[in-house]
Every structure is written in structure tokens, then in C-alpha cells.
Amino acid sequence: MGHTGYITMIMRILRKYSVFCIVGLVLLSCKDQSTTSLKTEKIEFTKEGTLQIFRQDSLLVNLDIEIAASDYEVQTGLMYREAMEETQGMLFIFPNVAMHSFYMKNTEFPLDILFIDDSRKIANIAENAQPLDESGISSQVPVKYVLEVNAGLSQSWNLQPGDSIVYNRN
């Protein structure tokens, strides 16, 4: 084998091992990242409006709400928060009526999730969604709004499908 053959063989070996080294470094980097806490700073509630829930003409609940309307706000929701007051909720406003699914990834406290149609009537209630659970929670019907409140409140307020909401932005 001449010089050219040896050089070609050495180049193939170096390429082969450099790929292994790069893959190894990437895997080690990912491993280090997964064991490191990826949490961000805790987010505080910001009142952006009020929301009332009615059964016919009777006021059942009056809440301060934070509104999730942008893509980032909708995707983040109540993640990275330790708690929410009983008089607070997060209202998700979607641009179109559609089926929606939620999960509790990085959400540290249980929630009741109220799925609300475009006429602002409660269509479905998912009670007691568990913290940090990544299972999907479906609206089961097309909706325009979703209201998240502390777990157990929808039952204590005796909320039912057909009850309606009215909200105002600050």
C-alpha cells in the first residue's frame, strides 16, 4: 500500500472516530442538561380582568383573571407557579372555535379546567387535573375559551354545563 492508500485509510479512521466523539459529546451534553433543573423563576399572578359565572340571571362566582391569548401565554399557562388564590383564574382565549387539549406539565398544583363554547357557555368541566401530569385533557367538543381554577372549586360552586361567563379586560 502506498502513501496515498495509508492516508486514505487514516482519513477514514479519523472520520469514523470523530463521528463517535461528536455523538458521545452530544449525549453527555444532553444528559447533563436533563439532570439540571430547567425551571424558570416563579411567575406571579397578574390581574388583567374580571370574570363572572352565571346560572341564568344568578351570579355564582366573581373572579380576577389573567388572560392567555398569545401563543406563548397559551403554551405556558399556569406553569412554574406554586399556587393561585381561590378568587383567581386563568382565561385562555383562542382565535377560533376548535377542539383543544391541555396537560399539566410543569404545573405544580391541581386544577379544574372549564371548557367554554363560543356563546360563552360551559360545555365541559375536567375536574381535579393532577400536577405535573402530561396526559392530554380534551375539551371533548369544539370550544373558544378555557378557564382554569383551583381544583375542587367547580364542585364547591356547583358549576354545570350550560352556566355562562362574562369577562372584562382591565
Beta strands, then each sheet from edge to edge (+ up, - down):
strand 1: 49-55
strand 2: 58-68
strand 3: 88-98
strand 4: 101-102
strand 5: 111-116
strand 6: 122-129
strand 7: 137-138
strand 8: 143-150
strand 9: 164-169
sheet 1: 6+ 5- 8+ 3- 2- 1+ 9-
sheet 2: 4+ 7-
end
